[in-house]
Amino acid sequence: MQDEPATSLRPPVLAMLKHAGAAPESTYDVAVIGGGVNGTGTARDLALRGVSVVLFERNDFAFGASGNSSGMIHGGPRYMRKNPSVTESSCRDSGYIQRIAPFLLHRIPFLLPVKSGPQGRVMLELIDAYFRAYDDYQPLKRGEMHTRLDQSDLQRLEPGIVGSYVGGITFDEWGIDGARLCILNAIDAEEHGARLYNHTTVESIAHDGTSYVLTAKDSLTGATVRVRAAHVVNATGAWAPVTAALGKLPTVRVRVRPGKGIHVTYDRRLSNYAIVAEAIDGREVFLMPWQNMSTIGTTDDDYYGDLDTVRSTSEEVRYLVQAVARVFPAVRQARAVGTYAGVRPTIYEFGPTEDALSREHAIIDHEVDGAKNVYSMIGGKLASYRAFSQEMADRLAADLAPGVECSTHTKPLPGGDSVPDAIALAEEHGITPVAARRLVFRHGSRSLRVLSRLEREPKEREIVCACEPVLCAEVRYAIKNELARTVEDVGRRTRLGLGACGGMRCAARCGQIVADDLGLSPRAGREQARDFLEKQAQLRVVAMGPEQARQEALLLAQARATLGVDREPRDR
């Protein structure tokens, strides 16, 4: 099988990067601003209906909350109390996502321990009854029914749990790579005619009497892009109020209540099950085996800072570790390899605590503000992104593609038509079973397209990142076929540098490949590698103890010296 050709709508990458002038105007039915899961999902839905779409993302796809979530397509049992519709839609969409991307999900069974005490037995009965109600939603997402456990069951399933418990409950959820989900939606939209721009910031939106004119700037090349569109969709999540103001209409106002959530990642699986714990303020947090790592999360705090530089703090890390350690103390001896943080675009409400805010979604029609055919998508969850995108696309398609039904719940995402046998792929192409399994997890049937590169270039069997592992062929595929333009973009698509090594073993080599494939100078590749390493170090340091921090400083200094870019002018 041949490597996937670039579509006719995508300009050659090298030419795109060298172009520094203003591109000629193109006209589209819809301009979508925002490359998160709601934006890419809406672009895909519209493109599948034959609507012409252009999408702009100021950073990279999945840069915001979509790529920095807990990584679960879950029903959200806690939402049943106040928003059962959220639980229902999330479970239903989970079933659809399993249908269109079966390779991308993995089952995560949860344990909920119930403390001993005067009310322990009563609480166990109540929680058991609550999850019997949650069981009604499980068939929608092919989940297992909950199980009631006694103390001995709990200890046998998870020996690392400490404390006195009357028993516990198991319930079933699904994990997913949120960044891959965004990328696949974006690529499918492009393959059905959409035009995608990442690292391109929309700087103004004007109306010339017949259509909207959007002017955007490529942050990597300085190139200006100008397009016309009859409709505009603001799907920028927590950035939505800023994006809405670009039209310079004083009456157009979008209100969200940004909520920051952070996670800490560890270098291996620490537990057999995900474990629910209680933080000092009574909030539920968790320790979760996620792919080949472990994650603890999550916080929920109002956020008023810079949305482009969201970082975890040491206080937030201690809050999570303290909560988990009361149930699973081994987490204190585990090796933290990173943190990540995202900002939820929660629907604005004054008064309730952050944790009590609704996870519903809403579409704001700005016609009442004097901006006809302009919409903002607010709120929502990763688990129900497809339903939210369909709701937005249905509204637009009523005029642009009347009679064309949504098909995003039946048509597979790229690679979702079948799931290859990883062992057979490993034997056929001379790679390790682990590398083949991880490749199938990220690409599904399109892993065959990645591996077809090896027939022409056997040297691309080289393992660039041993933590995942990531082959040279996959890095080059991400650049050519998945719009990766930087080392960080490659990491988002392949998880290169996001594992135990933190990029120390692979960022430099990835920078070489990026520079080579995009026609950049070797210095530019080294600069990208250095920038990636420094960002990863900033994300790790807040979760480190003194000894690990000293070692980290030495390794980072060594990496800077090896890359050598600090001694050269930053001339690209």
C-alpha positions in Angstrom: 0.0 0.0 0.0 1.3 3.4 -0.9 1.8 6.3 1.5 -1.3 8.5 1.6 -1.0 11.3 -0.9 -1.5 14.9 0.2 -4.9 16.2 -0.8 -5.2 18.7 -3.6 -6.4 21.3 -1.1 -3.2 21.1 0.9 -0.3 23.2 -0.6 3.1 21.5 -0.6 4.5 22.0 2.9 7.8 23.5 1.8 6.1 26.0 -0.5 3.7 26.9 2.3 6.5 27.6 4.7 8.5 29.7 2.2 5.5 31.8 1.3 5.4 35.0 3.3 3.0 37.2 1.4 -0.8 37.4 1.5 -2.7 34.5 0.0 -5.5 35.3 -2.5 -9.0 35.2 -1.0 -11.0 32.0 -1.2 -14.7 31.7 -0.5 -16.3 29.1 1.7 -19.7 28.3 3.1 -18.5 28.1 6.7 -15.4 29.3 8.5 -14.7 27.4 11.8 -12.4 29.0 14.3 -10.8 26.6 16.7 -9.1 23.2 16.3 -10.3 21.5 19.4 -12.6 18.5 19.3 -15.8 20.6 18.8 -14.2 22.7 16.0 -12.7 19.7 14.1 -15.9 17.6 14.8 -18.1 20.4 13.3 -15.7 20.8 10.3 -15.9 17.0 9.7 -19.6 16.8 9.9 -20.1 19.7 7.5 -17.5 18.4 5.0 -19.2 15.0 5.0 -22.4 16.8 4.0 -20.7 18.5 1.1 -20.5 21.9 2.7 -17.3 23.9 1.9 -15.4 24.6 5.1 -12.2 26.3 6.2 -10.8 25.9 9.8 -8.3 28.0 11.6 -6.4 27.0 14.7 -4.1 29.5 16.4 -1.8 26.9 17.9 -2.2 23.3 17.0 -5.1 20.9 16.9 -6.0 19.7 20.4 -3.7 22.4 22.0 -6.4 23.3 24.5 -8.7 21.3 26.7 -9.3 18.6 24.1 -5.7 17.5 24.2 -5.3 18.1 28.0 -8.3 16.3 29.4 -8.5 13.2 31.6 -8.4 11.2 28.4 -11.8 9.5 28.9 -14.9 9.0 26.9 -17.0 8.4 30.0 -20.6 8.7 31.0 -19.9 10.8 34.0 -21.9 9.1 36.8 -21.6 12.1 39.0 -23.5 14.2 36.4 -26.6 12.0 36.9 -27.5 13.9 40.1 -28.1 17.3 38.4 -27.7 16.8 34.6 -28.7 13.2 33.7 -29.0 14.4 30.1 -25.2 14.9 30.1 -24.7 11.3 31.3 -27.1 10.0 28.6 -25.6 11.9 25.7 -22.0 11.1 26.8 -22.8 7.3 27.0 -24.6 7.4 23.7 -21.7 9.2 22.0 -19.2 6.8 23.6 -20.9 4.0 21.8 -20.8 5.9 18.5 -17.1 6.7 19.0 -16.3 3.1 19.6 -18.0 2.3 16.3 -16.1 4.9 14.2 -12.7 4.6 15.9 -12.6 1.1 17.6 -8.8 1.1 17.6 -8.5 4.3 19.7 -10.3 3.3 22.9 -9.3 1.2 25.8 -11.4 0.0 28.7 -10.7 1.5 32.2 -12.4 -0.3 35.1 -12.8 1.9 38.2 -12.8 1.1 41.9 -14.7 3.2 44.3 -13.8 2.3 47.9 -16.4 3.0 50.6 -15.0 3.8 54.1 -15.9 1.9 57.2 -17.7 3.7 60.0 -21.1 4.2 61.6 -22.6 5.0 58.2 -20.4 2.7 56.1 -23.0 0.0 55.4 -25.7 2.6 54.7 -23.4 4.4 52.3 -22.5 1.2 50.5 -26.2 0.4 50.0 -26.9 3.9 48.7 -23.9 3.9 46.3 -24.8 0.4 45.1 -28.3 1.7 44.3 -26.9 4.8 42.6 -24.8 2.6 40.3 -27.7 0.3 39.5 -29.2 3.4 38.0 -26.0 4.1 36.1 -26.1 0.6 34.7 -29.1 1.6 32.7 -26.8 3.7 30.5 -24.0 1.1 30.2 -25.4 -0.7 27.1 -25.2 2.6 25.2 -21.4 2.5 25.6 -20.8 -1.2 25.8 -19.8 -1.0 29.4 -19.9 -3.7 32.0 -22.5 -3.5 34.8 -21.3 -2.4 38.2 -20.2 -4.9 40.8 -20.5 -4.6 44.6 -17.4 -5.7 46.5 -16.7 -6.5 50.1 -13.4 -5.7 51.9 -11.7 -8.9 50.8 -12.7 -8.4 47.2 -11.3 -4.9 47.3 -7.9 -6.0 48.7 -7.6 -8.9 46.3 -8.3 -6.7 43.2 -6.0 -3.8 44.3 -3.5 -4.8 47.1 -2.1 -1.3 47.1 -5.2 0.2 48.7 -4.8 1.0 52.4 -7.4 2.0 55.0 -10.5 0.6 56.5 -13.3 0.0 54.0 -16.6 -1.7 54.3 -16.4 -2.6 50.6 -16.6 -0.9 47.3 -18.0 -0.6 43.8 -16.6 -1.2 40.4 -17.8 0.6 37.3 -16.7 0.7 33.7 -15.4 3.6 31.5 -13.4 4.0 28.3 -10.1 5.8 27.8 -9.1 7.7 24.6 -6.2 9.8 23.3 -8.0 13.2 23.0 -5.3 14.6 20.7 -5.6 11.7 18.2 -9.3 12.1 18.2 -9.0 15.8 17.2 -6.4 15.0 14.5 -8.5 12.2 13.0 -11.5 14.5 12.8 -9.4 17.2 11.2 -7.8 14.9 8.6 -11.2 13.4 7.7 -12.6 16.9 7.2 -9.7 17.7 4.9 -10.1 14.5 2.9 -13.7 15.5 2.3 -12.8 18.9 1.0 -12.2 21.1 4.1 -9.2 23.5 4.1 -7.2 23.5 7.4 -4.8 26.1 8.8 -3.0 25.4 12.1 -0.6 27.8 13.8 -2.7 30.5 12.1 -4.4 33.2 14.3 -7.6 34.9 13.1 -6.9 38.6 13.7 -10.0 40.2 12.4 -13.6 39.4 11.2 -15.3 42.0 9.1 -18.6 42.0 7.1 -18.5 43.6 3.6 -22.3 43.5 3.1 -22.4 40.0 1.5 -20.1 37.8 3.5 -17.6 37.7 6.3 -14.0 38.4 5.6 -11.5 36.7 8.0 -7.9 37.8 8.1 -5.4 35.5 9.7 -1.7 35.3 10.2 0.5 32.2 10.2 2.6 32.4 13.4 5.4 30.2 11.9 5.9 32.0 8.6 4.3 35.4 9.0 2.1 34.7 5.9 -1.3 36.4 5.8 -4.4 34.4 4.9 -7.7 36.1 3.9 -10.9 34.2 3.3 -14.6 34.9 2.8 -17.3 32.8 4.4 -21.1 33.1 4.6 -21.2 31.7 8.1 -18.7 31.8 11.0 -18.5 29.3 13.9 -16.6 30.3 17.0 -15.4 26.9 18.5 -12.4 28.3 20.4 -13.5 27.0 23.8 -12.1 29.0 26.7 -10.8 31.6 24.1 -14.4 32.1 22.9 -14.9 35.6 24.4 -11.7 36.8 22.8 -12.6 35.4 19.4 -16.1 36.9 19.6 -14.6 40.3 20.1 -12.7 40.1 16.8 -15.8 41.2 14.9 -15.6 44.6 16.7 -19.3 44.6 17.4 -19.7 45.9 20.9 -23.0 44.0 21.4 -21.5 40.6 20.6 -20.6 39.0 23.9 -19.7 35.5 24.9 -19.4 34.5 28.5 -17.7 31.3 29.8 -16.4 30.4 33.2 -12.9 29.0 32.5 -12.1 26.1 34.8 -8.5 24.8 35.1 -7.9 21.1 35.5 -4.4 19.6 35.9 -3.1 16.0 35.8 0.2 14.4 36.9 1.7 11.6 34.9 3.9 8.7 36.1 6.3 6.5 34.1 4.4 3.2 34.4 1.1 1.6 35.4 0.9 1.8 39.2 -2.4 0.0 39.7 -4.6 -2.6 38.2 -7.7 -0.4 38.3 -8.5 3.3 38.3 -9.1 4.2 41.9 -11.4 7.0 43.1 -10.1 9.0 46.1 -11.4 12.0 48.1 -9.4 15.2 48.3 -9.2 17.4 51.4 -12.1 19.5 50.3 -14.3 16.5 49.6 -13.9 16.5 45.8 -13.4 13.2 44.0 -10.1 12.7 42.2 -8.6 9.5 40.8 -5.5 7.5 40.1 -5.9 5.9 36.6 -3.8 3.5 34.5 -3.8 5.2 31.1 -2.2 3.4 28.2 1.3 2.5 29.4 1.4 5.2 32.1 -0.5 6.3 35.1 -2.3 9.6 35.7 -3.8 11.3 38.7 -6.3 14.1 38.4 -8.1 16.4 38.3 -8.5 19.8 39.8 -11.3 22.2 39.0 -10.5 25.9 39.7 -11.6 29.2 38.2 -8.8 30.4 35.8 -8.0 34.0 34.9 -4.5 33.6 33.4 -3.0 33.4 29.9 -4.8 30.7 28.0 -1.8 30.0 25.8 0.5 29.2 28.7 -1.5 27.2 31.1 0.7 25.4 33.6 0.3 23.2 36.7 1.5 24.5 40.0 3.3 22.7 42.8 0.3 23.4 45.1 -2.1 21.7 42.6 0.2 18.7 42.3 0.4 18.4 46.1 -3.4 18.6 46.4 -3.8 15.6 44.1 -0.9 13.5 45.5 -2.2 14.1 49.0 -5.7 12.8 48.1 -4.5 9.7 46.2 -1.8 8.8 48.8 -4.5 8.5 51.6 -5.9 5.5 49.6 -2.9 4.4 47.6 0.3 5.5 49.3 2.7 4.0 46.8 2.0 7.0 44.6 4.5 9.0 46.8 7.4 6.8 45.8 6.4 6.7 42.1 8.4 8.7 39.5 6.4 11.6 38.1 7.4 12.4 34.5 5.2 15.3 33.8 2.1 17.3 34.3 -0.4 18.8 31.9 -3.2 21.3 32.3 -6.2 22.4 30.3 -9.0 25.0 30.7 -12.7 23.9 30.4 -15.0 26.3 28.6 -17.8 25.9 31.1 -21.1 27.7 30.6 -21.0 30.9 32.8 -22.8 30.9 36.1 -22.1 33.1 39.0 -22.1 31.6 42.5 -21.8 27.8 42.3 -18.4 26.2 43.1 -16.4 25.2 40.0 -17.2 21.5 40.6 -20.9 22.1 40.7 -21.1 23.9 37.3 -23.1 22.2 34.5 -21.3 20.3 31.8 -24.1 21.0 29.4 -23.3 22.7 26.1 -24.9 25.6 24.2 -24.9 27.2 20.8 -25.2 31.0 20.9 -26.7 32.6 17.8 -25.3 36.1 17.4 -28.0 37.3 15.1 -29.6 39.0 18.1 -26.3 40.9 18.5 -26.3 42.1 14.9 -24.1 39.4 13.6 -26.2 37.2 11.5 -24.9 33.7 10.6 -22.3 33.9 13.4 -22.4 31.2 16.2 -20.4 30.4 19.3 -20.1 26.8 20.7 -19.9 26.9 24.5 -19.4 24.2 27.1 -19.6 20.5 26.4 -17.4 17.5 27.2 -14.9 15.4 25.2 -17.3 12.4 25.6 -20.2 14.1 23.8 -18.3 16.2 21.2 -19.9 14.4 18.3 -23.4 15.1 19.4 -22.5 18.8 20.0 -20.9 19.0 16.6 -23.9 17.4 14.9 -26.2 20.0 16.7 -24.1 22.8 15.2 -23.9 21.2 11.8 -27.6 20.5 11.7 -28.3 24.2 12.2 -26.0 25.2 9.4 -27.0 22.4 7.0 -30.6 23.5 7.2 -29.6 26.2 4.7 -26.4 24.9 3.2 -27.2 21.2 2.7 -30.9 20.7 3.2 -32.0 17.1 3.3 -28.4 15.8 3.9 -28.3 13.8 7.1 -25.5 13.6 9.6 -23.3 10.5 9.1 -20.5 11.1 11.7 -21.9 8.3 13.9 -21.7 5.7 11.1 -18.8 6.6 8.9 -15.5 5.6 10.4 -12.8 8.1 11.2 -9.5 7.6 9.3 -8.2 4.1 10.2 -11.5 3.0 11.8 -12.7 0.7 9.1 -10.7 -2.2 10.6 -8.2 -3.0 13.3 -5.1 -4.9 12.0 -3.4 -7.7 14.0 -0.4 -6.0 15.6 1.6 -9.2 15.9 1.2 -10.0 12.3 2.3 -6.5 11.3 5.4 -6.8 13.5 6.4 -10.0 11.8 5.7 -8.8 8.3 7.5 -5.5 8.7 10.4 -6.4 11.0 9.4 -4.2 13.9 8.8 -5.0 17.6 5.3 -6.1 18.7 5.2 -3.2 21.1 5.9 -0.7 18.3 3.3 -2.4 16.1 0.7 -2.3 18.9 1.2 1.3 19.7 1.1 2.1 16.0 -2.2 0.3 15.6 -3.6 2.1 18.7 -2.9 5.5 17.1 -3.6 4.8 13.4 -5.9 1.8 13.2 -5.9 0.4 9.6 -3.8 3.4 8.5 -0.9 1.9 10.3 -0.5 0.0 7.0 0.1 3.3 5.3 2.8 4.3 7.8 4.5 0.9 7.5 4.3 1.0 3.7 7.1 3.7 3.9 9.4 0.9 5.1 9.3 -0.8 1.7 10.9 2.3 0.1 13.0 3.4 3.0 14.0 0.5 5.3 16.0 2.9 7.5 12.7 4.4 8.7 12.4 1.4 11.1 14.6 3.5 13.3 13.0 4.0 16.7 13.1 7.7 17.4 11.3 7.6 20.8 11.7 4.4 22.8 9.1 5.2 25.4 6.1 4.7 23.1 7.9 3.6 20.9 7.7 5.8 17.8 9.3 4.9 14.5 10.9 7.3 12.1 8.3 6.4 9.6 5.5 7.6 11.9 7.2 10.9 12.5 7.6 11.5 8.7 4.0 10.3 8.2 2.7 12.8 10.8 4.6 15.7 9.0 3.4 14.7 5.5 -0.1 13.6 6.2 -1.2 15.0 9.5 -0.2 18.7 9.3 2.6 18.4 12.0 4.9 21.4 11.6 6.9 21.4 14.8 8.5 18.9 17.2 5.6 19.6 19.6 3.1 18.9 16.9 4.7 15.5 16.3 4.6 14.8 20.0 0.9 15.6 20.1 0.2 13.1 17.2 2.5 10.3 18.3 3.2 10.9 22.0 6.9 11.2 21.2 8.7 12.8 24.2 5.6 12.5 26.4 6.7 9.3 28.2 9.4 8.5 30.7 12.3 10.2 28.8 10.5 13.5 28.6 12.0 14.1 25.2 15.6 13.8 26.3 16.3 10.8 24.1 14.2 11.8 21.1 13.6 15.6 20.7 16.9 16.3 18.9 16.4 13.5 16.4 12.8 14.5 15.8 14.0 18.1 15.2 16.3 16.8 12.5 13.5 15.0 10.8 11.1 18.0 11.0 13.7 20.3 9.5 14.6 17.8 6.8 11.0 17.2 5.7 9.9 20.8 5.9 13.0 22.2 4.2 14.1 24.1 7.3 17.7 24.8 8.4 19.4 22.3 10.8 19.5 25.1 13.3 15.8 25.6 13.2 15.3 21.9 13.9 17.6 22.1 16.9 15.8 25.2 18.2 12.5 23.4 17.9 14.0 20.5 19.9 15.3 22.8 22.6 12.0 24.6 22.9 10.2 21.3 23.3 12.6 20.1 26.0 12.4 23.3 27.9 8.6 23.2 27.9 8.5 19.6 29.0 11.0 20.5 31.8 8.7 23.3 33.0 5.8 20.9 33.1 7.8 18.3 35.1 9.5 20.4 37.6 6.4 21.2 39.7 5.9 17.4 40.4 9.5 16.7 41.3 11.2 16.2 44.6 14.6 17.9 45.3 16.8 14.9 44.1 14.9 14.5 40.9 14.9 18.2 40.3 18.7 18.4 40.6 19.1 15.5 38.2 16.6 17.2 35.8 18.7 20.4 35.8 21.8 18.5 34.9 20.1 16.6 32.1 18.6 19.8 30.7 21.9 21.6 30.8 23.5 18.7 28.9 20.8 18.7 26.3 21.2 22.5 25.7 24.9 22.0 25.3 24.5 19.2 22.9 22.0 21.1 20.8 24.3 24.1 20.9 21.6 26.6 19.8 22.1 28.9 22.7 25.5 29.9 21.3 24.1 30.9 17.9 21.9 33.7 16.8 18.2 32.8 16.5 18.2 33.2 12.8 15.8 30.9 10.9 
